[in-house]
Amino acid sequence: MGGITSSIAAKFAFFPPSPPSYTVIADAGGRLQIPEVPGRDGVDVLRLRTRRGTEIVTIHVKHPKATATLLYSHGNAADLGQMFELFVELSLRLRINLMGYDYSGYGQSTGKLAYIVHKLHSFLKDGKVYDFCLVKGVTHNQILNAFFSFFFFPLVAHHKTSTLFPLKQPSEYNTYADIDAVYQCLKEQYGVKDEQLIVYGQSVGSGPTVDLASRVSNLRGVVLHSPILSGLRVLYPVKRTFWFDIFKNSDKISMVNCPVLVIHGTSDEVVDCSHGKQLWELCKEKYEPLWLSGGGHCNLEIYPEFIRHLKKFVLSLNKSKAATNGSKKTTVDSNGSKEKTVDSNGTKKETVDSENQAKPSESSGASDSFERPDLPEVSRNSLDSRLEKSKKSNKPEKSRMSTDHVDRFKRKKGLVW
């Protein structure tokens, strides 16, 4: 029953661009490329198989002087073709390697039924089956059509689409399997260690990001860009986590053990800024948040303060890793003013930041410019009861938006996260 409800909820959470903004081809040497984006050195295009049987497309952008690797989970109405330029720009500005991916059912990433078709094709290529087809004069596509006619009603064997059984099926648990596949690829193929990895989740991408960060204890850092408390809370401000909710970030964020930066616009009309603020309050290891005054859901990257604050966060993580093992924790209180550290002798030190850092940063229009295994459900603790235990910001603020390119109708309906 829970799976059915989550599937229904997914209908309101995912809006993959249709048609996809890009294609994937192989060059003469078998190397994958995306012809719709500018060719660049140091960019790898990969296909990865997930534990749930889907195949996802990923892009790895390499920086020659990288100090870390960032794993980027995009919003619910974008794909890799639309995100490519931002990925390159972030890699250059932050001096990091960056890996982005399309969720199952987005772009050229496949869904469950396409995987079934792939397996059937593999089976039909078996020697004995192939010989049988030759003797009987039966083609592979005829066998596929017969299979689908019997099990799934008439579908096209070339695995196009179907109104009853769509080939591409984004879902909450698919996104968890997707990010796990990318994480394993970074570790095994690129040699990235947990302490070198920053995970970045934008809007609905905060779901798989928080899920991974809650299970990997020693990541370098987490960035939550216009994050959601949970799927249901985007549509209705419920105070408890229900069993049929999706992306239960409010229940998982307390299990994240690394510094967390939250960025949210105060005029977000899709995911209210209160989502970001409450998640920040629930973090174990808070980093100075960024509440962009007047920022919406899809435009934060154009604010000069966005890239400046993000770079500051990455540099602070680099310094903390370069420091001695004894100097570990840095936290900011609810006013963003006190910084506590523990030195190598275990002595606690408390300092007060300068006036510029006394409060969470707000956009000032500065001169900088930015050019373009499934888990069991968490307990249903009351969100309010946990928030009351932690200090809240003195100033309530408005709301903020994300990089999801979506039409005005979906935006007004509050369905683009």
C-alpha positions as CSV (number, residue, x, y, z in Angstrom):
1,M,0.0,0.0,0.0
2,G,2.9,2.4,0.9
3,G,4.5,1.7,-2.5
4,I,1.3,2.6,-4.3
5,T,0.9,5.8,-2.3
6,S,4.5,6.8,-2.9
7,S,4.0,6.2,-6.6
8,I,1.0,8.5,-6.6
9,A,3.0,11.1,-4.7
10,A,5.7,10.8,-7.3
11,K,3.3,12.0,-9.9
12,F,3.3,15.4,-8.2
13,A,7.0,15.4,-7.4
14,F,8.7,14.7,-10.8
15,F,8.4,16.7,-14.0
16,P,11.2,15.4,-16.4
17,P,11.6,17.7,-19.4
18,S,9.8,16.2,-22.4
19,P,11.3,15.7,-24.8
20,P,14.7,15.5,-23.1
21,S,17.1,18.4,-23.8
22,Y,19.9,16.1,-24.9
23,T,20.9,12.8,-26.5
24,V,23.8,10.5,-25.9
25,I,26.0,9.1,-28.7
26,A,29.2,7.1,-28.9
27,D,32.1,8.4,-31.0
28,A,34.4,6.2,-33.1
29,G,36.3,5.1,-30.1
30,G,33.2,4.2,-28.1
31,R,33.4,7.2,-25.9
32,L,30.0,8.6,-24.9
33,Q,29.2,12.2,-25.8
34,I,26.3,14.7,-25.6
35,P,26.2,16.5,-29.0
36,E,23.9,19.3,-27.7
37,V,26.5,20.7,-25.3
38,P,29.8,22.3,-26.1
39,G,32.7,19.9,-26.3
40,R,35.2,20.3,-23.5
41,D,38.3,18.5,-22.3
42,G,38.0,16.7,-18.9
43,V,34.3,15.9,-19.3
44,D,33.2,12.3,-19.1
45,V,29.7,11.0,-20.0
46,L,28.9,7.7,-18.4
47,R,26.0,5.2,-18.1
48,L,25.6,3.5,-14.8
49,R,23.4,0.6,-13.8
50,T,21.6,1.0,-10.4
51,R,20.5,-1.7,-8.0
52,R,16.9,-1.2,-9.0
53,G,17.6,-2.2,-12.6
54,T,17.6,1.2,-14.2
55,E,20.4,2.8,-16.3
56,I,21.3,6.4,-15.6
57,V,23.4,9.0,-17.4
58,T,26.0,10.9,-15.5
59,I,28.5,13.8,-16.4
60,H,31.8,14.1,-14.7
61,V,33.5,17.5,-15.0
62,K,37.2,17.5,-14.0
63,H,39.2,20.5,-12.7
64,P,43.0,20.3,-13.0
65,K,43.5,21.8,-9.5
66,A,40.5,20.3,-7.8
67,T,40.4,20.3,-4.0
68,A,37.3,18.3,-3.6
69,T,34.5,16.5,-5.6
70,L,30.9,17.7,-5.6
71,L,28.0,15.3,-6.3
72,Y,25.1,17.4,-7.6
73,S,21.4,16.3,-7.5
74,H,19.3,18.6,-9.6
75,G,15.7,19.8,-9.2
76,N,12.6,18.1,-10.4
77,A,12.1,19.8,-13.8
78,A,15.6,19.9,-15.3
79,D,17.9,17.4,-16.9
80,L,21.6,17.2,-17.7
81,G,21.4,19.1,-20.9
82,Q,20.0,22.1,-19.1
83,M,22.4,21.8,-16.2
84,F,25.6,21.3,-18.1
85,E,26.7,24.9,-18.3
86,L,26.0,25.4,-14.6
87,F,28.1,22.3,-13.8
88,V,31.1,23.7,-15.8
89,E,30.8,27.1,-14.2
90,L,30.6,25.7,-10.7
91,S,33.6,23.5,-11.3
92,L,35.7,26.5,-12.6
93,R,34.6,28.9,-9.8
94,L,34.9,26.5,-6.9
95,R,38.0,24.6,-8.2
96,I,36.3,21.2,-7.7
97,N,35.5,18.1,-9.7
98,L,31.8,17.8,-10.2
99,M,29.5,14.9,-11.0
100,G,25.9,15.3,-12.0
101,Y,23.4,12.7,-13.0
102,D,19.8,12.3,-14.3
103,Y,17.4,10.4,-12.1
104,S,15.8,7.3,-13.5
105,G,13.2,8.5,-16.0
106,Y,14.9,11.8,-16.7
107,G,16.8,12.7,-19.9
108,Q,18.3,9.6,-21.3
109,S,18.2,7.7,-18.0
110,T,15.9,4.7,-18.4
111,G,13.1,3.3,-16.1
112,K,12.1,-0.2,-15.1
113,L,10.3,-1.4,-18.2
114,A,13.1,-0.3,-20.4
115,Y,15.4,-2.5,-18.3
116,I,13.0,-5.5,-18.9
117,V,13.2,-4.9,-22.6
118,H,17.0,-4.7,-22.4
119,K,17.1,-8.1,-20.6
120,L,14.7,-9.6,-23.1
121,H,17.0,-8.4,-25.9
122,S,19.9,-10.0,-24.2
123,F,18.0,-13.2,-23.8
124,L,17.0,-13.3,-27.5
125,K,20.6,-12.8,-28.5
126,D,21.5,-16.1,-26.8
127,G,22.8,-18.6,-29.4
128,K,20.1,-21.3,-29.0
129,V,17.2,-18.8,-29.0
130,Y,18.7,-17.0,-32.0
131,D,19.0,-20.2,-34.0
132,F,15.4,-21.1,-33.1
133,C,14.2,-17.7,-34.4
134,L,16.1,-18.3,-37.6
135,V,14.5,-21.7,-38.1
136,K,11.0,-20.4,-37.4
137,G,11.4,-17.2,-39.3
138,V,10.5,-15.2,-36.2
139,T,12.1,-11.8,-35.5
140,H,13.1,-10.5,-32.1
141,N,10.6,-7.7,-32.2
142,Q,7.8,-10.2,-32.9
143,I,8.7,-12.1,-29.8
144,L,8.8,-8.9,-27.8
145,N,5.4,-7.9,-29.1
146,A,4.0,-11.2,-28.1
147,F,5.5,-10.9,-24.6
148,F,4.0,-7.5,-24.1
149,S,0.7,-8.4,-25.6
150,F,0.4,-11.2,-23.1
151,F,1.7,-9.5,-19.9
152,F,1.4,-5.7,-20.4
153,F,-1.3,-5.3,-23.1
154,P,-0.2,-4.1,-26.6
155,L,3.0,-2.1,-26.4
156,V,5.5,-1.2,-29.0
157,A,8.5,-3.6,-29.0
158,H,10.9,-0.8,-29.7
159,H,10.3,0.3,-26.1
160,K,8.8,3.8,-26.9
161,T,6.0,4.8,-24.4
162,S,2.7,3.6,-23.1
163,T,-0.1,5.3,-21.3
164,L,-0.5,2.3,-19.0
165,F,3.1,1.3,-18.5
166,P,5.5,4.2,-19.1
167,L,9.0,3.1,-19.7
168,K,10.4,5.9,-17.6
169,Q,9.3,5.9,-14.0
170,P,10.9,8.5,-11.6
171,S,10.3,7.6,-8.0
172,E,11.6,8.4,-4.6
173,Y,13.4,5.1,-4.1
174,N,14.8,5.1,-7.6
175,T,16.5,8.4,-6.8
176,Y,18.1,6.8,-3.7
177,A,19.4,4.0,-5.9
178,D,20.5,6.5,-8.5
179,I,22.7,8.6,-6.1
180,D,24.1,5.4,-4.6
181,A,25.3,4.3,-8.1
182,V,26.9,7.6,-8.7
183,Y,28.5,7.5,-5.2
184,Q,30.0,4.1,-5.9
185,C,31.3,5.2,-9.3
186,L,33.1,8.1,-7.7
187,K,34.7,5.8,-5.2
188,E,35.6,3.0,-7.5
189,Q,36.3,4.7,-10.9
190,Y,37.6,8.1,-9.7
191,G,39.1,7.2,-6.4
192,V,37.2,9.8,-4.4
193,K,37.2,9.3,-0.6
194,D,34.3,10.2,1.6
195,E,36.2,13.0,3.2
196,Q,36.8,14.5,-0.2
197,L,33.1,14.5,-1.2
198,I,30.6,17.3,-1.0
199,V,27.0,16.4,-1.8
200,Y,24.7,19.1,-3.2
201,G,21.0,18.8,-3.4
202,Q,18.8,21.3,-5.2
203,S,15.0,21.4,-4.4
204,V,13.7,17.8,-4.8
205,G,17.4,16.8,-5.1
206,S,17.7,17.5,-1.4
207,G,15.9,14.2,-0.9
208,P,18.5,11.8,-2.3
209,T,21.3,14.1,-1.0
210,V,20.1,14.0,2.6
211,D,19.4,10.3,2.4
212,L,23.0,9.6,1.3
213,A,24.5,12.0,3.8
214,S,22.5,10.4,6.6
215,R,24.1,7.0,5.8
216,V,27.7,8.1,5.1
217,S,29.3,9.4,8.2
218,N,32.4,11.2,7.1
219,L,31.5,13.3,4.1
220,R,33.3,16.6,3.7
221,G,30.1,18.7,3.5
222,V,26.5,19.0,2.4
223,V,24.8,21.9,0.5
224,L,21.0,22.1,0.5
225,H,19.8,24.5,-2.2
226,S,16.1,25.4,-1.8
227,P,15.6,22.2,0.1
228,I,12.3,20.6,1.1
229,L,11.3,19.3,4.6
230,S,9.4,16.5,2.9
231,G,7.3,16.0,-0.2
232,L,3.9,16.4,1.6
233,R,5.0,19.5,3.4
234,V,5.6,21.3,0.1
235,L,1.9,20.9,-0.6
236,Y,0.5,21.3,3.0
237,P,2.2,22.4,6.2
238,V,1.7,19.3,8.2
239,K,3.5,19.0,11.6
240,R,4.0,15.2,11.6
241,T,5.7,12.8,9.2
242,F,3.1,10.5,7.7
243,W,3.9,7.0,6.4
244,F,2.9,7.9,2.9
245,D,5.1,11.0,2.7
246,I,8.2,11.0,0.4
247,F,11.7,12.5,0.8
248,K,11.5,12.7,4.7
249,N,14.4,15.1,5.0
250,S,13.1,16.5,8.3
251,D,13.6,13.0,9.9
252,K,17.0,12.3,8.4
253,I,18.8,15.6,8.6
254,S,19.8,15.0,12.3
255,M,21.7,11.9,11.2
256,V,24.1,14.0,9.0
257,N,27.4,14.3,10.7
258,C,29.2,16.9,8.5
259,P,28.9,20.7,8.0
260,V,25.6,21.6,6.3
261,L,25.1,24.8,4.3
262,V,21.5,25.8,3.6
263,I,20.7,28.3,0.8
264,H,17.2,29.5,0.3
265,G,15.5,32.5,-1.2
266,T,13.2,34.6,1.0
267,S,10.6,35.0,-1.8
268,D,10.4,31.3,-2.9
269,E,6.8,30.8,-4.1
270,V,7.3,27.0,-4.6
271,V,9.2,25.8,-1.5
272,D,8.7,28.3,1.3
273,C,11.9,29.6,2.9
274,S,10.7,28.1,6.2
275,H,11.7,24.6,4.8
276,G,15.3,25.7,4.6
277,K,15.2,27.4,8.0
278,Q,13.7,24.5,9.8
279,L,16.1,22.0,8.2
280,W,19.0,24.3,9.3
281,E,17.7,24.3,12.9
282,L,17.6,20.5,12.9
283,C,21.2,20.2,11.6
284,K,23.9,18.8,13.9
285,E,26.7,20.7,12.5
286,K,25.5,24.0,11.1
287,Y,27.3,26.3,8.7
288,E,26.4,30.0,8.3
289,P,23.2,29.8,6.1
290,L,22.4,32.1,3.2
291,W,18.9,33.6,3.0
292,L,18.9,35.4,-0.3
293,S,16.6,38.4,0.1
294,G,14.0,38.4,-2.7
295,G,15.4,35.2,-4.2
296,G,12.9,32.8,-5.8
297,H,13.0,29.1,-6.6
298,C,14.7,29.0,-9.9
299,N,17.0,32.1,-9.9
300,L,19.4,31.9,-6.9
301,E,22.5,31.3,-9.1
302,I,22.2,34.8,-10.6
303,Y,22.7,36.5,-7.2
304,P,26.4,37.5,-6.6
305,E,26.2,36.4,-3.0
306,F,25.3,32.8,-4.1
307,I,28.7,31.9,-5.6
308,R,30.6,34.0,-3.1
309,H,29.0,32.2,-0.1
310,L,29.3,28.8,-1.8
311,K,33.0,29.4,-2.4
312,K,33.5,30.5,1.2
313,F,31.9,27.2,2.4
314,V,34.1,25.1,0.1
315,L,37.2,26.9,1.3
316,S,36.3,26.5,4.9
317,L,35.9,22.8,4.4
318,N,39.3,22.6,2.7
319,K,40.9,24.5,5.7
320,S,39.2,22.2,8.2
321,K,40.6,19.1,6.4
322,A,44.0,20.6,6.2
323,A,44.1,21.4,9.9
324,T,45.2,18.9,12.5
325,N,42.9,16.0,13.4
326,G,42.1,17.6,16.7
327,S,40.5,20.7,15.2
328,K,37.3,19.3,13.9
329,K,33.9,20.9,14.7
330,T,32.7,24.3,13.6
331,T,29.2,25.3,14.5
332,V,27.1,28.5,14.2
333,D,24.4,29.3,16.7
334,S,20.9,30.3,15.7
335,N,22.0,33.9,15.3
336,G,25.0,32.9,13.2
337,S,27.3,34.7,15.6
338,K,29.3,32.2,17.7
339,E,31.9,29.8,16.4
340,K,33.1,27.0,18.5
341,T,36.2,24.9,17.8
342,V,38.0,22.1,19.6
343,D,41.7,22.2,19.4
344,S,44.1,19.3,19.3
345,N,44.3,19.2,23.1
346,G,40.5,18.8,23.3
347,T,40.1,22.4,24.7
348,K,37.0,24.2,23.7
349,K,37.4,27.7,22.3
350,E,34.6,30.2,21.6
351,T,35.0,33.2,19.4
352,V,32.6,35.9,18.2
353,D,32.7,36.6,14.5
354,S,32.9,40.1,13.1
355,E,29.8,42.1,12.5
356,N,29.6,40.9,8.9
357,Q,29.2,37.3,10.1
358,A,26.9,38.0,13.0
359,K,23.8,37.0,11.1
360,P,23.0,34.6,8.3
361,S,24.1,36.3,5.1
362,E,21.6,38.1,2.9
363,S,21.9,39.2,-0.7
364,S,23.5,42.7,-0.9
365,G,23.8,42.9,-4.7
366,A,27.6,42.9,-4.5
367,S,29.9,43.2,-7.4
368,D,30.6,39.5,-8.0
369,S,28.7,38.1,-10.9
370,F,27.9,34.5,-11.7
371,E,28.0,33.7,-15.3
372,R,26.3,31.3,-16.4
373,P,19.4,-0.7,-0.5
374,D,16.0,1.0,0.0
375,L,15.8,2.2,3.6
376,P,13.0,1.5,6.0
377,E,10.8,4.5,6.8
378,V,12.0,6.7,9.7
379,S,9.9,7.3,12.8
380,R,7.0,9.8,12.7
381,N,8.3,12.2,15.3
382,S,6.7,15.6,15.5
383,L,8.8,18.2,13.7
384,D,7.6,20.9,16.0
385,S,8.7,19.0,19.1
386,R,12.3,18.8,17.8
387,L,12.4,22.3,16.6
388,E,11.4,23.6,20.0
389,K,14.5,22.0,21.5
390,S,16.8,23.9,19.2
391,K,17.2,27.7,19.0
392,K,15.4,29.5,16.3
393,S,16.4,32.5,14.2
394,N,15.4,35.8,15.6
395,K,14.0,37.1,12.4
396,P,11.4,35.2,10.4
397,E,11.8,35.8,6.7
398,K,9.8,35.3,3.6
399,S,10.2,32.6,1.1
400,R,12.5,31.6,-2.0
401,M,12.8,29.3,-5.8
402,S,15.6,26.5,-7.8
403,T,17.2,25.9,-11.3
404,D,14.2,23.9,-12.6
405,H,13.0,25.4,-15.9
406,V,9.3,24.9,-15.8
407,D,6.2,26.6,-17.2
408,R,4.1,29.0,-15.2
409,F,1.2,26.7,-14.8
410,K,3.2,24.1,-12.8
411,R,4.8,26.9,-10.8
412,K,1.4,28.3,-9.8
413,K,0.2,24.9,-8.8
414,G,3.2,24.5,-6.4
415,L,4.4,21.3,-8.1
416,V,7.9,22.4,-9.1
417,W,10.3,21.7,-6.3
